[in-house]
């Protein structure tokens, strides 16, 4: 017996009906994340990897707070990686 396409169940997706985050809220969340006084190097790298994974260039205020976190951690290598990640290639 052949299974006909007209009897196939319809595919449906359940999308979230949660609150949509605005650009300002997104920026504020990441500035707050990088501004934590007790952030460690692992959290800094994880945050930057997550941001880069969104396939976007972070706003300058987010980069500022991330670079300041590098300064608090005395982590020049992470600061250079952040700058290389957002560098514009000619």
N, CA, C and O atoms as CSV, one atom per row, in Angstrom:
chain,resi,resn,atom,element,x,y,z
A,1,UNK,N,N,0.849,-1.176,0.000
A,1,UNK,CA,C,0.000,0.000,0.000
A,1,UNK,C,C,0.890,1.232,0.000
A,1,UNK,O,O,1.798,1.353,0.822
A,2,UNK,N,N,0.631,2.120,-0.901
A,2,UNK,CA,C,1.408,3.347,-1.018
A,2,UNK,C,C,0.822,4.432,-0.132
A,2,UNK,O,O,-0.390,4.553,0.043
A,3,UNK,N,N,1.719,5.195,0.404
A,3,UNK,CA,C,1.292,6.311,1.249
A,3,UNK,C,C,1.185,7.541,0.364
A,3,UNK,O,O,2.189,8.018,-0.165
A,4,UNK,N,N,0.015,8.039,0.207
A,4,UNK,CA,C,-0.197,9.175,-0.675
A,4,UNK,C,C,0.087,10.475,0.062
A,4,UNK,O,O,-0.118,10.592,1.271
A,5,UNK,N,N,0.556,11.429,-0.691
A,5,UNK,CA,C,0.937,12.720,-0.127
A,5,UNK,C,C,-0.260,13.465,0.457
A,5,UNK,O,O,-0.107,14.254,1.390
A,6,UNK,N,N,-1.445,13.219,-0.084
A,6,UNK,CA,C,-2.601,13.949,0.425
A,6,UNK,C,C,-2.983,13.499,1.839
A,6,UNK,O,O,-3.749,14.182,2.518
A,7,UNK,N,N,-2.455,12.356,2.286
A,7,UNK,CA,C,-2.738,11.892,3.639
A,7,UNK,C,C,-1.601,12.196,4.623
A,7,UNK,O,O,-1.679,11.856,5.803
A,8,UNK,N,N,-0.554,12.837,4.118
A,8,UNK,CA,C,0.591,13.146,4.981
A,8,UNK,C,C,0.207,14.250,5.966
A,8,UNK,O,O,-0.499,15.191,5.602
A,9,UNK,N,N,0.661,14.138,7.187
A,9,UNK,CA,C,0.357,15.187,8.159
A,9,UNK,C,C,1.057,16.487,7.772
A,9,UNK,O,O,2.153,16.478,7.211
A,10,UNK,N,N,0.415,17.577,8.075
A,10,UNK,CA,C,0.988,18.878,7.778
A,10,UNK,C,C,2.057,19.219,8.812
A,10,UNK,O,O,1.895,18.975,10.007
A,11,UNK,N,N,3.127,19.774,8.329
A,11,UNK,CA,C,4.191,20.206,9.235
A,11,UNK,C,C,3.802,21.552,9.831
A,11,UNK,O,O,3.421,22.477,9.114
A,12,UNK,N,N,3.902,21.643,11.103
A,12,UNK,CA,C,3.614,22.922,11.747
A,12,UNK,C,C,4.723,23.226,12.739
A,12,UNK,O,O,5.317,22.327,13.333
A,13,UNK,N,N,4.981,24.484,12.897
A,13,UNK,CA,C,6.032,24.921,13.817
A,13,UNK,C,C,5.407,25.737,14.930
A,13,UNK,O,O,4.500,26.541,14.711
A,14,UNK,N,N,5.906,25.513,16.105
A,14,UNK,CA,C,5.446,26.285,17.251
A,14,UNK,C,C,6.501,27.355,17.542
A,14,UNK,O,O,7.586,27.058,18.041
A,15,UNK,N,N,6.169,28.569,17.232
A,15,UNK,CA,C,7.094,29.666,17.477
A,15,UNK,C,C,6.817,30.249,18.854
A,15,UNK,O,O,5.699,30.201,19.368
A,16,UNK,N,N,7.855,30.789,19.418
A,16,UNK,CA,C,7.728,31.403,20.734
A,16,UNK,C,C,6.904,32.678,20.639
A,16,UNK,O,O,7.048,33.459,19.698
A,17,UNK,N,N,6.068,32.870,21.594
A,17,UNK,CA,C,5.278,34.093,21.660
A,17,UNK,C,C,5.828,34.999,22.749
A,17,UNK,O,O,5.114,35.850,23.279
A,18,UNK,N,N,7.104,34.812,23.079
A,18,UNK,CA,C,7.739,35.614,24.118
A,18,UNK,C,C,8.019,37.021,23.637
A,18,UNK,O,O,7.784,37.367,22.480
A,19,UNK,N,N,8.528,37.819,24.555
A,19,UNK,CA,C,8.825,39.216,24.293
A,19,UNK,C,C,10.008,39.327,23.337
A,19,UNK,O,O,10.996,38.607,23.477
A,20,UNK,N,N,9.905,40.212,22.384
A,20,UNK,CA,C,10.984,40.466,21.438
A,20,UNK,C,C,11.892,41.537,22.037
A,20,UNK,O,O,11.422,42.584,22.483
A,21,UNK,N,N,13.188,41.268,22.042
A,21,UNK,CA,C,14.160,42.189,22.638
A,21,UNK,C,C,14.486,43.301,21.642
A,21,UNK,O,O,14.786,43.031,20.479
A,22,UNK,N,N,14.425,44.555,22.105
A,22,UNK,CA,C,14.772,45.683,21.244
A,22,UNK,C,C,16.290,45.797,21.143
A,22,UNK,O,O,17.028,45.172,21.905
A,23,UNK,N,N,16.735,46.601,20.197
A,23,UNK,CA,C,18.173,46.810,20.033
A,23,UNK,C,C,18.797,47.423,21.283
A,23,UNK,O,O,19.898,47.044,21.683
A,24,UNK,N,N,18.094,48.365,21.893
A,24,UNK,CA,C,18.610,49.009,23.103
A,24,UNK,C,C,18.718,48.023,24.257
A,24,UNK,O,O,19.684,48.061,25.019
A,25,UNK,N,N,17.739,47.147,24.390
A,25,UNK,CA,C,17.783,46.135,25.448
A,25,UNK,C,C,18.916,45.140,25.203
A,25,UNK,O,O,19.595,44.717,26.139
A,26,UNK,N,N,19.113,44.771,23.943
A,26,UNK,CA,C,20.196,43.866,23.579
A,26,UNK,C,C,21.545,44.490,23.950
A,26,UNK,O,O,22.384,43.850,24.583
A,27,UNK,N,N,21.737,45.748,23.545
A,27,UNK,CA,C,22.991,46.438,23.860
A,27,UNK,C,C,23.195,46.557,25.360
A,27,UNK,O,O,24.294,46.320,25.861
A,28,UNK,N,N,22.155,46.920,26.068
A,28,UNK,CA,C,22.240,47.080,27.518
A,28,UNK,C,C,22.586,45.765,28.208
A,28,UNK,O,O,23.360,45.744,29.165
A,29,UNK,N,N,22.008,44.668,27.718
A,29,UNK,CA,C,22.284,43.351,28.313
A,29,UNK,C,C,23.758,43.000,28.180
A,29,UNK,O,O,24.360,42.499,29.129
A,30,UNK,N,N,24.347,43.257,27.013
A,30,UNK,CA,C,25.745,42.901,26.805
A,30,UNK,C,C,26.690,43.864,27.502
A,30,UNK,O,O,27.746,43.447,27.976
A,31,UNK,N,N,26.337,45.145,27.578
A,31,UNK,CA,C,27.167,46.094,28.327
A,31,UNK,C,C,27.193,45.692,29.794
A,31,UNK,O,O,28.247,45.718,30.430
A,32,UNK,N,N,26.042,45.322,30.328
A,32,UNK,CA,C,25.965,44.859,31.716
A,32,UNK,C,C,26.769,43.586,31.918
A,32,UNK,O,O,27.439,43.431,32.939
A,33,UNK,N,N,26.711,42.680,30.961
A,33,UNK,CA,C,27.454,41.417,31.057
A,33,UNK,C,C,28.953,41.678,31.161
A,33,UNK,O,O,29.626,41.120,32.027
A,34,UNK,N,N,29.473,42.529,30.276
A,34,UNK,CA,C,30.911,42.785,30.272
A,34,UNK,C,C,31.339,43.735,31.387
A,34,UNK,O,O,32.525,43.814,31.706
A,35,UNK,N,N,30.399,44.449,31.978
A,35,UNK,CA,C,30.730,45.391,33.050
A,35,UNK,C,C,30.747,44.742,34.428
A,35,UNK,O,O,31.044,45.410,35.419
A,36,UNK,N,N,30.436,43.462,34.507
A,36,UNK,CA,C,30.455,42.793,35.810
A,36,UNK,C,C,31.859,42.911,36.411
A,36,UNK,O,O,32.842,42.610,35.734
A,37,UNK,N,N,31.965,43.337,37.653
A,37,UNK,CA,C,33.297,43.494,38.249
A,37,UNK,C,C,34.015,42.170,38.482
A,37,UNK,O,O,35.243,42.145,38.566
A,38,UNK,N,N,33.276,41.078,38.588
A,38,UNK,CA,C,33.905,39.787,38.870
A,38,UNK,C,C,33.968,38.884,37.640
A,38,UNK,O,O,34.081,37.665,37.771
A,39,UNK,N,N,33.895,39.478,36.442
A,39,UNK,CA,C,33.982,38.678,35.216
A,39,UNK,C,C,35.371,38.054,35.124
A,39,UNK,O,O,36.371,38.683,35.470
A,40,UNK,N,N,35.417,36.822,34.658
A,40,UNK,CA,C,36.726,36.182,34.487
A,40,UNK,C,C,37.004,36.011,32.990
A,40,UNK,O,O,36.150,36.304,32.153
A,41,UNK,N,N,38.193,35.540,32.671
A,41,UNK,CA,C,38.621,35.443,31.274
A,41,UNK,C,C,37.739,34.484,30.485
A,41,UNK,O,O,37.464,34.718,29.308
A,42,UNK,N,N,37.294,33.405,31.129
A,42,UNK,CA,C,36.441,32.454,30.431
A,42,UNK,C,C,35.111,33.104,30.053
A,42,UNK,O,O,34.646,32.943,28.924
A,43,UNK,N,N,34.499,33.827,30.974
A,43,UNK,CA,C,33.230,34.505,30.688
A,43,UNK,C,C,33.401,35.555,29.593
A,43,UNK,O,O,32.524,35.725,28.746
A,44,UNK,N,N,34.521,36.250,29.614
A,44,UNK,CA,C,34.798,37.245,28.588
A,44,UNK,C,C,34.856,36.591,27.206
A,44,UNK,O,O,34.223,37.065,26.262
A,45,UNK,N,N,35.615,35.507,27.095
A,45,UNK,CA,C,35.724,34.806,25.815
A,45,UNK,C,C,34.385,34.217,25.378
A,45,UNK,O,O,34.035,34.284,24.200
A,46,UNK,N,N,33.638,33.645,26.315
A,46,UNK,CA,C,32.339,33.074,25.990
A,46,UNK,C,C,31.384,34.149,25.478
A,46,UNK,O,O,30.669,33.934,24.500
A,47,UNK,N,N,31.374,35.292,26.134
A,47,UNK,CA,C,30.516,36.390,25.697
A,47,UNK,C,C,30.862,36.874,24.305
A,47,UNK,O,O,29.969,37.099,23.488
A,48,UNK,N,N,32.152,37.039,24.023
A,48,UNK,CA,C,32.555,37.487,22.692
A,48,UNK,C,C,32.248,36.433,21.645
A,48,UNK,O,O,31.806,36.777,20.549
A,49,UNK,N,N,32.469,35.159,21.948
A,49,UNK,CA,C,32.137,34.093,20.993
A,49,UNK,C,C,30.639,34.062,20.701
A,49,UNK,O,O,30.232,33.826,19.563
A,50,UNK,N,N,29.827,34.296,21.714
A,50,UNK,CA,C,28.381,34.332,21.518
A,50,UNK,C,C,27.994,35.501,20.624
A,50,UNK,O,O,27.188,35.344,19.707
A,51,UNK,N,N,28.566,36.677,20.888
A,51,UNK,CA,C,28.262,37.850,20.072
A,51,UNK,C,C,28.671,37.651,18.613
A,51,UNK,O,O,27.908,37.964,17.699
A,52,UNK,N,N,29.864,37.136,18.406
A,52,UNK,CA,C,30.337,36.910,17.044
A,52,UNK,C,C,29.493,35.829,16.371
A,52,UNK,O,O,29.287,35.868,15.158
A,53,UNK,N,N,29.010,34.878,17.144
A,53,UNK,CA,C,28.147,33.828,16.611
A,53,UNK,C,C,26.810,34.355,16.116
A,53,UNK,O,O,26.161,33.717,15.287
A,54,UNK,N,N,26.388,35.525,16.620
A,54,UNK,CA,C,25.158,36.144,16.137
A,54,UNK,C,C,25.342,36.740,14.741
A,54,UNK,O,O,24.382,37.224,14.142
A,55,UNK,N,N,26.564,36.707,14.225
A,55,UNK,CA,C,26.883,37.231,12.900
A,55,UNK,C,C,26.524,38.709,12.794
A,55,UNK,O,O,25.861,39.141,11.850
A,56,UNK,N,N,26.972,39.464,13.774
A,56,UNK,CA,C,26.776,40.903,13.763
A,56,UNK,C,C,28.021,41.581,14.294
A,56,UNK,O,O,28.842,40.957,14.966
A,57,UNK,N,N,28.156,42.855,13.990
A,57,UNK,CA,C,29.240,43.641,14.560
A,57,UNK,C,C,28.656,44.354,15.765
A,57,UNK,O,O,27.720,45.140,15.619
A,58,UNK,N,N,29.194,44.097,16.964
A,58,UNK,CA,C,28.634,44.721,18.164
A,58,UNK,C,C,28.745,46.245,18.120
A,58,UNK,O,O,29.665,46.792,17.511
A,59,UNK,N,N,27.824,46.903,18.753
A,59,UNK,CA,C,27.840,48.356,18.857
A,59,UNK,C,C,29.105,48.800,19.603
A,59,UNK,O,O,29.652,48.042,20.404
A,60,UNK,N,N,29.565,50.027,19.339
A,60,UNK,CA,C,30.775,50.519,20.020
A,60,UNK,C,C,30.696,50.476,21.539
A,60,UNK,O,O,31.702,50.223,22.202
A,61,UNK,N,N,29.509,50.720,22.103
A,61,UNK,CA,C,29.413,50.688,23.567
A,61,UNK,C,C,29.605,49.273,24.120
A,61,UNK,O,O,30.094,49.107,25.237
A,62,UNK,N,N,29.223,48.254,23.346
A,62,UNK,CA,C,29.454,46.877,23.772
A,62,UNK,C,C,30.946,46.564,23.686
A,62,UNK,O,O,31.516,45.966,24.598
A,63,UNK,N,N,31.571,46.972,22.585
A,63,UNK,CA,C,33.009,46.765,22.441
A,63,UNK,C,C,33.787,47.499,23.515
A,63,UNK,O,O,34.775,46.982,24.037
A,64,UNK,N,N,33.345,48.705,23.847
A,64,UNK,CA,C,33.995,49.477,24.902
A,64,UNK,C,C,33.963,48.728,26.230
A,64,UNK,O,O,34.978,48.638,26.920
A,65,UNK,N,N,32.795,48.190,26.587
A,65,UNK,CA,C,32.711,47.476,27.863
A,65,UNK,C,C,33.506,46.176,27.827
A,65,UNK,O,O,34.061,45.767,28.847
A,66,UNK,N,N,33.570,45.515,26.664
A,66,UNK,CA,C,34.366,44.292,26.551
A,66,UNK,C,C,35.856,44.597,26.666
A,66,UNK,O,O,36.594,43.870,27.332
A,67,UNK,N,N,36.299,45.676,26.015
A,67,UNK,CA,C,37.713,46.044,26.102
A,67,UNK,C,C,38.085,46.515,27.505
A,67,UNK,O,O,39.202,46.281,27.967
A,68,UNK,N,N,37.161,47.168,28.172
A,68,UNK,CA,C,37.419,47.563,29.565
A,68,UNK,C,C,37.524,46.327,30.473
A,68,UNK,O,O,38.301,46.309,31.427
A,69,UNK,N,N,36.733,45.305,30.159
A,69,UNK,CA,C,36.842,44.054,30.914
A,69,UNK,C,C,38.213,43.426,30.683
A,69,UNK,O,O,38.815,42.878,31.606
A,70,UNK,N,N,38.703,43.509,29.445
A,70,UNK,CA,C,40.066,43.014,29.160
A,70,UNK,C,C,41.087,43.775,29.988
A,70,UNK,O,O,42.036,43.192,30.511
A,71,UNK,N,N,40.887,45.072,30.104
A,71,UNK,CA,C,41.823,45.881,30.891
A,71,UNK,C,C,41.776,45.497,32.363
A,71,UNK,O,O,42.817,45.397,33.011
A,72,UNK,N,N,40.579,45.282,32.893
A,72,UNK,CA,C,40.462,44.873,34.301
A,72,UNK,C,C,41.147,43.544,34.546
A,72,UNK,O,O,41.719,43.313,35.611
A,73,UNK,N,N,41.084,42.657,33.535
A,73,UNK,CA,C,41.698,41.335,33.664
A,73,UNK,C,C,43.175,41.343,33.274
A,73,UNK,O,O,43.871,40.340,33.431
A,74,UNK,N,N,43.653,42.491,32.761
A,74,UNK,CA,C,45.027,42.602,32.277
A,74,UNK,C,C,45.285,41.541,31.203
A,74,UNK,O,O,46.287,40.827,31.251
A,75,UNK,N,N,44.370,41.449,30.236
A,75,UNK,CA,C,44.393,40.412,29.212
A,75,UNK,C,C,44.524,41.044,27.832
A,75,UNK,O,O,43.527,41.261,27.142
A,76,UNK,N,N,45.749,41.335,27.438
A,76,UNK,CA,C,46.009,41.964,26.146
A,76,UNK,C,C,45.618,41.049,24.993
A,76,UNK,O,O,45.095,41.525,23.986
A,77,UNK,N,N,45.857,39.764,25.116
A,77,UNK,CA,C,45.546,38.827,24.034
A,77,UNK,C,C,44.057,38.843,23.692
A,77,UNK,O,O,43.693,38.825,22.516
A,78,UNK,N,N,43.203,38.877,24.698
A,78,UNK,CA,C,41.758,38.921,24.437
A,78,UNK,C,C,41.361,40.237,23.786
A,78,UNK,O,O,40.498,40.262,22.908
A,79,UNK,N,N,41.980,41.323,24.206
A,79,UNK,CA,C,41.682,42.625,23.598
A,79,UNK,C,C,42.054,42.616,22.117
A,79,UNK,O,O,41.307,43.136,21.289
A,80,UNK,N,N,43.190,42.035,21.781
A,80,UNK,CA,C,43.605,41.959,20.378
A,80,UNK,C,C,42.649,41.075,19.584
A,80,UNK,O,O,42.317,41.399,18.444
A,81,UNK,N,N,42.203,39.969,20.165
A,81,UNK,CA,C,41.247,39.082,19.478
A,81,UNK,C,C,39.922,39.796,19.212
A,81,UNK,O,O,39.309,39.618,18.159
A,82,UNK,N,N,39.489,40.605,20.181
A,82,UNK,CA,C,38.241,41.358,20.000
A,82,UNK,C,C,38.391,42.341,18.848
A,82,UNK,O,O,37.515,42.436,17.988
A,83,UNK,N,N,39.502,43.072,18.832
A,83,UNK,CA,C,39.719,44.049,17.768
A,83,UNK,C,C,39.853,43.365,16.403
A,83,UNK,O,O,39.369,43.888,15.399
A,84,UNK,N,N,40.501,42.213,16.364
A,84,UNK,CA,C,40.617,41.483,15.094
A,84,UNK,C,C,39.267,40.953,14.633
A,84,UNK,O,O,39.018,40.864,13.431
A,85,UNK,N,N,38.404,40.604,15.559
A,85,UNK,CA,C,37.084,40.058,15.192
A,85,UNK,C,C,36.203,41.110,14.540
A,85,UNK,O,O,35.350,40.772,13.719
A,86,UNK,N,N,36.391,42.373,14.886
A,86,UNK,CA,C,35.523,43.423,14.345
A,86,UNK,C,C,36.247,44.294,13.314
A,86,UNK,O,O,35.698,45.290,12.844
A,87,UNK,N,N,37.467,43.920,12.970
A,87,UNK,CA,C,38.247,44.699,12.011
A,87,UNK,C,C,37.577,44.659,10.637
A,87,UNK,O,O,37.068,43.630,10.193
A,88,UNK,N,N,37.601,45.810,9.991
A,88,UNK,CA,C,37.056,45.908,8.632
A,88,UNK,C,C,38.205,45.666,7.669
A,88,UNK,O,O,39.216,46.368,7.693
A,89,UNK,N,N,38.033,44.667,6.827
A,89,UNK,CA,C,39.057,44.380,5.826
A,89,UNK,C,C,38.787,45.191,4.567
A,89,UNK,O,O,37.664,45.201,4.063
A,90,UNK,N,N,39.826,45.882,4.048
A,90,UNK,CA,C,39.613,46.687,2.826
A,90,UNK,C,C,39.450,45.834,1.593
A,90,UNK,O,O,39.266,46.363,0.496
